[in-house]
Amino acid sequence: PDGDPATDPALTDAVPGEVAAGTRDLVAESLFEYGSRVGFWRLLRAFRERELETTFGVCAQALERNPEIAGALRDGGDDICAHGRRFARHWTMDEATERAEIAAALEGIEALLGRAATGWQSRYSASVATRRLLAEHEALLYDADAYNDDLPYWTPVGTRRRLVVPHSFTNNDNRLGSARLATGDDFFDHLRAAFRVLREEGGRMMTVSLHPRVSGQPARFDGLRHFLDLVCRTPGVWVASRGAVARHWRRVHPPRDPR
């Protein structure tokens, strides 16, 4: 309906190639919809019941079309990471188009939630211009368009430094959605191993990335809640939003060169 040439089946249980190219795959679309109808609320309850501070990655257009979810995030005061205006590939855009898309995403999120997003993460890959364009928006504390460290870091953008709070494709339920991991128990074992290593090293950051249409499914959710309970009963762990991590890093580890 938005003019896309095909349905996007990313990280769903849809059968690849079952529906001919150029035809709407209503199964894939319905699997996406499970995330907003059921999965989001199941995850939100789990976070709220455990009083866990979390970050929600959102597209402005998705928020606009899901007023109940927008209301829950607005009223809950949750930390927000902008994930674009819609689920678009920024690496395919020219600079003018990308600048406009970034501005529209940030303005849309703030209008719907009454507060600005603290960070940005592109769909899959940023363009070579993305970080420079994000620097035009002072309200953004960080971007997450990197997968290269277990700690935040500063990187040069022009004559200034910008904060990167790396994301994770490894501690990510995309491994369930892509069948690299078979079950929620496999995901629990995977996350528990990462948690164990990073705790032993001390002072490291662990990002766990979840999608409502994936981890919101009951069989997958069971493994996730076991991991959340493990984290909650482990002493000395700070469960923080990405915005809180960014503010901490800015305060404790400011950039070395003048801004």
Buried (B, 14 or more C-beta within 10 A) or exposed (E): EEEEEEBEBBBBBBEEEEBEEEEEBEBBBEBBEBBBBBBBBBBBEBBEEBEBBBBBBBBBBBBBEBEEBBEBBBEEEBBBBBBBBBBBEBBEBEEEEBBEBBBBBBBBBBEBBEBBBBBBBBBEEBBEBBBBBBBEBEEBBBBBBBEEEBEBBBEEBEEEBBBBBBBBEBBBBBBBBEEEBEEBBBBBBBBBEBBEEBBEEEEBBBBBBBBBBBBBBEEBBBBBBBBBEBBEEEEEBEBBBBBBBBBEBBEEEEBEEEE
